[in-house]
Amino acid sequence: MNATQRNVTGAENWVAVKGGAADVIVEARTAPNNTLEEWEQIVWSGDTGEPVPGQPNHRRLSRAVSRKFQIEASLGGVDHHVKVWIIWAQLKFLTQGARPPNAAPFDSSTEADVDQLGAVTYESLTSSVIDEATGALVRNMSAAGKVVPVATLSPKGIHAVVHAGWGFERTVRAHEWMDSSQRRMDTAWIRDTSKSAYLRLTPDLDDRIYDLDAPNIRWGQWSFETYNNFQQWIEWNNQKCSDPAFWHWQARWRLHADPKQQIILNDLGTGNITLPSRQFFTVLSRFELNGTRTIPGGESTEATVTLHQKAPPDGVVVTVTSDHPEEVSSQSSVGLSAGQDRVTFAIATRPIDSDLNFRLAATVFGPRDMKHAGGTLKAAQISKLLIPKRTPAKKKGTTATIVLTGRAGPHTQIKLNNPLPPIEAQPGTVDVPSGATQVEFKYDTGDVSGDTSGSIVATLNGSVATAWTTVEK
């Protein structure tokens, strides 16, 4: 017969797995001769199944459905019977509520309710996040998909007959990325069967056996994302004894000083999902100023951030900061839409009194993925000093003009001197209005005995300009 007593309790019990091309054949043997003449006298009763043509001592029992057959054969006042169990299992995944008491316990963790099923988030004791702005450790959160797969065995009462031989099998396909690098990209199902500590394979009084799983986050420096499809089935004596059933778990973690902002996806459920072909998180590849790194104060420029890959469907927000925000600034955050891998934005500057080295920082996740771009903000310098070519002697208040490269800062002051009398600038220094690109001042001339050359020298931030005029008699 296509049934077995391996891992079966009770001499009258035989077991076969549902399905398959061949039915179970029950054979009756007769005494004293076990001949056709004796077989034709057998009286079959109970779940008699179907006769086998030409073999009256055989009966055919179908394996099409899971059930128990009890078949009896009588001959000459002697009765014998056997029970044939056609076994099967139905899988169900518990993803919420409490862990069933007959399932294995979860490992100890920091969760308040260790037996709670579902997509749970809890504080990790094995990993921490450094808030590099303050140098302090902050709480790091973990995520797990806690599930109890339950197989209900049939027919009812099989727990009393089949105590052993059960197997809870599992395979997985996973796509994972850590810190913008691909960590895993399964192209086939990979065996992922639980360790024995998480299995309860002796059927309970409700004809159930149990598995236990809790896949969880593995942290990176700034991001980790994992997407997992699971396939499970039951085996008995190494034969498949259920249809495959499916569940999934997916989660995303990112570096963030606020623990509530670290886990942005934690999903556990039945059925499989479409595993993404590219990662959700991305980090900066480059951050640079466009054009020259030397910028006149008060002028604007542009900068470009480039991502490691194209932005995901939800887009990416890049945070931009300046080490001198009063003098060099931009919008505090720059958004990239789905599919973009770079964006250019404006950098504004203010006029300054002296040269300033500045540094801009751009980041998606914080200090650990930060990129920098810097340059020099140039203070205004003197371009030209303009005075009349001829100036009458003993004239007061002649106007001269100083032209700047760039714009004057809030406290820009030009020094004047006149090394060749008879010219005297009034006053000896000139205060330039903030943002101005030129300024006027007055000078006087003294008495001369004949036409005489005179000069004025102006200095600002290392730049020097000299202008000449002929003082006429």
C-alpha positions in Angstrom: 0.0 0.0 0.0 1.1 3.6 -0.6 1.1 4.4 3.1 3.6 4.0 5.9 3.9 3.4 9.6 7.1 5.3 9.9 6.7 7.9 12.8 3.2 6.5 13.3 1.8 5.3 16.6 -0.6 2.3 16.8 -0.4 -1.0 14.9 -3.7 -0.4 13.2 -2.7 3.1 11.9 -1.3 3.8 8.5 -0.5 7.2 7.1 -0.2 8.7 3.6 0.2 12.3 2.4 -2.7 13.8 0.4 -2.3 13.9 -3.4 -0.1 12.1 -5.8 -1.0 9.9 -8.7 -1.3 6.6 -6.8 -4.1 5.7 -4.4 -3.7 3.8 -1.2 -4.2 0.0 -1.7 -5.4 -2.0 1.3 -4.7 -5.7 1.0 -6.3 -8.5 3.0 -4.4 -11.8 3.4 -6.4 -15.0 4.2 -5.6 -18.3 5.7 -4.9 -21.1 5.3 -4.1 -20.6 1.6 -4.5 -16.9 0.7 -6.2 -17.9 -2.6 -8.7 -16.3 -4.9 -11.4 -18.7 -3.6 -10.8 -17.4 0.0 -10.6 -13.8 -1.1 -14.0 -14.0 -2.8 -15.5 -14.8 0.6 -14.2 -11.6 2.3 -16.8 -9.2 3.5 -15.7 -5.6 3.4 -17.3 -2.9 5.7 -16.7 0.6 7.0 -15.0 3.0 4.6 -14.7 0.3 1.9 -13.3 2.5 -0.9 -13.3 1.1 -4.4 -12.7 -2.6 -5.5 -9.6 -3.4 -7.5 -10.6 -5.5 -10.6 -9.4 -9.1 -10.5 -8.1 -8.7 -6.9 -11.0 -9.1 -4.4 -8.6 -9.0 -1.5 -7.7 -5.4 -2.4 -9.5 -2.1 -1.9 -8.5 1.3 -3.3 -8.7 4.4 -1.0 -8.4 7.8 -2.6 -5.8 10.4 -1.5 -7.6 13.3 -3.2 -8.7 14.8 0.2 -7.5 14.7 3.7 -9.6 12.3 5.8 -9.5 9.2 7.9 -10.6 5.8 6.5 -11.5 2.9 8.8 -11.9 -0.3 6.7 -12.8 -3.8 8.0 -12.4 -7.2 6.4 -14.3 -10.3 7.8 -13.9 -13.9 6.9 -15.1 -17.0 8.7 -16.0 -15.0 11.8 -12.7 -13.3 12.0 -12.5 -9.5 11.7 -9.6 -7.3 11.1 -9.5 -3.5 10.5 -7.0 -0.7 9.7 -7.2 3.0 9.9 -5.7 5.0 7.0 -5.0 8.7 7.6 -4.7 10.9 4.6 -2.8 13.8 6.1 -2.4 17.4 5.0 -1.7 20.8 6.6 -3.1 24.3 6.3 -0.8 27.2 7.0 -1.7 30.5 8.7 0.5 33.4 9.7 -0.2 35.2 13.0 1.0 38.8 12.6 -0.9 40.5 15.4 -2.0 39.9 19.0 -0.1 37.8 21.5 2.2 34.8 20.8 0.3 31.5 21.2 1.3 29.7 24.4 2.2 26.6 22.5 4.7 28.4 20.2 8.3 28.8 21.1 9.2 32.0 23.1 10.9 34.9 21.4 14.5 35.8 22.5 14.7 38.4 25.2 14.8 41.9 23.9 14.2 45.5 25.0 10.6 45.4 24.0 8.0 46.2 26.7 5.9 43.3 25.6 8.2 40.6 24.3 5.3 38.3 23.2 3.6 40.9 21.1 3.3 39.9 17.4 3.5 42.3 14.4 5.7 45.0 13.0 7.2 46.2 16.3 9.6 49.1 17.0 11.7 49.1 20.1 14.9 50.6 21.6 18.1 48.8 20.8 20.7 48.1 23.4 23.3 46.9 20.9 23.5 50.0 18.8 23.6 53.7 19.3 23.5 56.8 17.3 25.9 59.8 17.9 24.4 63.2 17.5 27.6 64.7 16.1 26.2 68.2 16.6 26.4 67.7 20.4 28.7 64.7 20.6 26.0 62.9 22.7 24.7 59.4 22.3 21.0 59.2 21.5 18.6 56.3 21.5 18.7 54.0 18.5 15.5 52.2 17.5 15.2 48.8 16.1 12.4 47.2 14.0 11.3 43.6 13.7 8.6 41.6 12.0 7.4 39.1 14.7 5.4 36.3 13.2 4.1 32.9 14.3 3.4 30.5 11.4 0.9 27.9 12.5 0.1 24.7 10.7 -3.2 23.0 11.4 -2.9 19.3 10.6 -5.7 17.1 9.3 -7.7 15.0 9.7 -8.8 15.9 13.2 -7.2 13.9 15.9 -4.0 13.2 13.9 -2.0 14.5 16.9 -2.6 11.2 18.7 -1.3 9.1 15.7 1.6 11.1 14.2 3.9 12.6 16.9 7.0 13.0 14.8 8.3 13.4 11.3 6.9 16.9 10.9 9.0 19.7 9.3 8.4 23.4 9.0 10.3 24.6 6.0 11.0 28.2 4.9 12.8 30.0 2.1 13.4 33.7 1.6 14.1 36.1 -1.2 15.5 39.5 0.0 16.8 42.8 -1.4 18.8 44.9 1.0 20.9 48.1 0.9 23.2 49.5 3.6 24.6 53.0 3.4 23.6 53.3 -0.3 25.5 50.0 -1.2 23.7 46.9 -2.3 24.0 44.2 0.4 21.7 41.5 -1.0 19.8 40.9 -4.2 18.5 37.3 -4.2 17.5 36.0 -7.6 16.2 32.7 -6.2 14.6 31.3 -3.1 17.2 30.6 -0.4 16.6 28.1 2.5 15.8 29.9 5.7 14.4 27.2 7.9 14.2 28.1 11.6 16.6 26.6 14.2 15.1 23.9 16.4 14.8 26.3 19.3 12.1 28.2 17.5 10.1 25.2 16.3 7.4 23.2 18.1 6.9 20.2 15.8 5.0 17.9 18.2 1.3 18.5 17.5 -0.7 19.9 20.3 -4.2 18.8 21.2 -5.6 21.1 18.5 -3.5 19.3 15.9 -1.2 22.3 15.4 2.5 22.8 15.0 4.3 26.1 15.3 7.2 28.1 13.8 8.5 31.4 15.0 10.4 34.2 13.2 11.4 37.8 13.9 13.6 39.2 11.1 15.0 42.6 12.2 17.0 45.6 11.2 20.8 45.5 10.7 22.2 49.0 11.1 24.5 50.9 8.8 26.3 54.2 9.4 23.4 56.2 8.1 20.8 53.9 6.4 19.6 50.4 6.1 16.6 49.1 4.1 15.4 45.5 3.8 12.7 43.9 1.8 11.9 40.2 2.3 9.5 37.7 0.8 9.1 34.4 2.6 7.6 31.1 1.4 6.7 28.3 3.9 5.4 24.8 3.7 5.0 21.6 5.8 6.8 18.3 5.3 6.2 15.0 6.8 8.8 12.3 6.5 10.4 14.6 3.9 7.3 14.8 1.7 5.6 18.0 1.1 2.4 18.0 3.2 0.9 21.5 2.4 0.6 24.0 -0.3 3.2 26.8 -0.1 2.1 30.0 1.8 3.7 33.4 1.7 4.4 36.4 4.0 6.6 39.4 3.9 8.5 41.9 6.0 10.1 45.2 5.0 11.6 48.0 7.0 13.8 51.1 6.6 16.1 52.7 9.2 17.9 56.0 8.9 20.4 57.9 11.0 18.5 60.6 12.9 19.1 62.2 16.3 15.3 62.0 17.0 14.5 58.3 17.7 11.0 58.8 16.3 12.4 59.7 12.9 14.7 56.7 12.6 12.2 53.9 11.5 10.2 55.2 8.6 8.9 51.9 7.3 8.0 48.7 9.3 5.5 46.4 7.5 4.6 42.8 8.2 1.9 40.9 6.4 0.7 37.9 4.5 1.4 37.5 0.8 4.5 38.5 -1.0 5.4 42.0 -2.2 7.2 43.3 -5.3 10.9 43.5 -4.2 12.3 46.9 -5.3 15.1 46.8 -7.8 16.7 50.0 -6.4 17.1 51.4 -3.0 14.9 54.0 -1.3 17.6 55.9 0.5 20.4 57.7 -1.3 23.3 59.9 -0.2 25.3 62.7 -1.7 28.0 61.9 -4.2 29.2 65.5 -4.7 28.6 69.0 -3.6 30.4 71.8 -5.4 30.2 75.5 -6.2 29.6 76.3 -9.8 32.4 78.3 -11.4 35.0 80.2 -9.4 35.5 79.6 -5.7 36.4 83.3 -5.2 33.2 85.3 -4.9 33.0 89.1 -4.5 31.0 90.0 -1.4 27.4 90.9 -2.2 27.4 88.8 -5.4 25.4 85.6 -5.9 26.6 82.3 -7.2 25.3 78.7 -7.6 26.0 75.3 -6.1 25.1 71.8 -7.3 24.4 68.7 -5.2 24.6 65.3 -6.9 23.1 62.1 -5.5 24.7 58.7 -5.5 21.7 57.6 -7.5 18.4 59.0 -8.7 16.0 60.1 -6.1 13.3 57.5 -5.0 9.6 57.9 -5.5 9.2 60.1 -2.4 12.1 62.3 -3.4 15.0 63.4 -1.3 15.5 66.5 0.9 19.1 67.8 1.2 19.9 70.0 4.2 22.3 72.9 3.5 24.2 74.8 6.2 26.9 77.5 6.2 29.7 78.1 8.7 29.1 81.9 8.2 25.3 82.1 7.7 25.3 85.9 8.0 27.7 86.3 5.1 27.1 83.3 2.9 23.7 81.6 2.8 21.2 79.6 0.8 17.8 78.0 1.4 18.1 75.6 4.3 16.9 72.6 2.4 16.8 71.6 -1.3 14.4 69.1 -2.7 14.9 66.6 -5.5 11.9 65.0 -7.1 11.7 61.3 -8.0 14.1 60.4 -10.7 16.4 63.4 -10.2 20.0 62.9 -9.3 21.2 66.5 -9.0 19.9 70.0 -8.4 21.4 73.4 -8.7 20.5 76.2 -6.3 21.5 79.8 -5.5 24.0 80.9 -3.0 23.7 84.5 -1.7 26.4 86.6 -0.1 26.6 89.8 1.7 29.3 92.6 1.4 32.1 92.2 3.9 34.9 94.4 5.2 37.7 91.8 4.9 38.3 88.6 3.0 36.4 85.6 4.5 37.0 81.8 3.9 33.6 80.0 4.1 32.4 76.4 4.1 29.0 75.1 3.1 27.8 71.6 4.1 25.1 69.5 2.5 23.7 66.2 3.9 20.7 63.8 3.5 21.2 61.9 6.8 23.5 64.1 8.9 27.2 64.5 9.6 28.2 61.0 8.5 27.2 61.5 4.9 28.0 65.2 4.7 29.8 66.8 1.8 31.4 70.2 1.8 32.0 73.0 -0.7 33.9 76.1 0.2 35.6 79.2 -1.2 36.7 82.7 -0.4 34.3 85.7 -0.1 36.3 88.7 -1.3 36.0 92.1 0.3 35.8 95.1 -1.9 39.0 96.5 -3.4 39.9 99.8 -5.2 39.6 99.6 -8.9 40.1 103.3 -9.8 40.8 106.6 -8.2 39.4 109.4 -10.4 40.4 113.1 -10.0 40.5 116.0 -12.5 43.6 116.2 -14.5 44.0 119.9 -13.6 43.0 121.6 -10.4 43.2 125.4 -9.6 45.5 126.4 -6.8 44.0 127.4 -3.5 40.7 125.6 -4.3 38.7 123.9 -1.6 36.3 120.9 -2.0 37.2 119.5 -5.4 35.4 116.2 -5.9 37.2 112.9 -6.5 35.7 109.4 -6.9 36.9 106.0 -5.8 35.5 103.1 -7.8 35.5 99.6 -6.1 35.6 96.0 -7.4 32.7 94.4 -5.4 30.5 96.0 -2.8 31.6 97.7 0.3 31.0 96.0 3.6 29.2 97.4 6.6 32.4 99.1 8.0 34.5 99.7 4.9 37.0 102.6 5.3 39.4 103.8 2.7 42.6 105.5 3.8 43.8 108.5 1.9 47.1 110.3 1.9 48.8 112.9 -0.3 52.6 112.3 -0.5 53.1 115.2 -3.0 51.7 118.5 -1.8 50.1 120.9 -2.4 47.1 118.5 -2.4 45.4 117.6 0.9 42.5 115.1 1.0 39.7 116.0 3.4 39.3 113.9 5.5 42.2 111.4 5.7 39.8 108.5 5.6 36.6 107.8 3.7 33.7 105.7 5.1 32.0 103.8 2.3 28.2 103.1 2.6 27.5 99.4 2.9 26.8 97.8 -0.5 28.2 100.8 -2.4 30.4 100.3 -5.4 32.0 103.8 -5.4 32.3 106.8 -3.1 33.2 110.4 -3.5 35.4 112.6 -1.3 36.8 116.2 -1.4 40.3 117.5 -1.6 41.9 121.0 -1.3 44.9 122.6 -3.1 47.3 125.1 -1.7 49.3 128.0 -3.2 51.9 127.2 -5.8 54.5 129.4 -7.5 53.9 127.6 -10.8 52.0 124.6 -12.2 52.8 121.7 -9.9 52.0 118.0 -10.0 50.3 116.6 -6.9 48.9 113.1 -6.0 46.4 111.3 -3.8 46.9 107.7 -2.7 44.0 105.5 -1.6 44.4 102.1 0.1 41.8 99.4 1.0 42.3 95.7 1.8 45.7 95.6 0.3 44.7 97.4 -2.9 46.3 100.7 -3.7 45.4 103.4 -6.3 47.2 106.6 -7.1 45.8 109.6 -9.0 47.6 112.7 -10.3 46.5 116.2 -10.9 48.3 119.4 -12.0 47.7 122.2 -9.6 47.6 125.4 -11.7 49.0 128.7 -10.7 
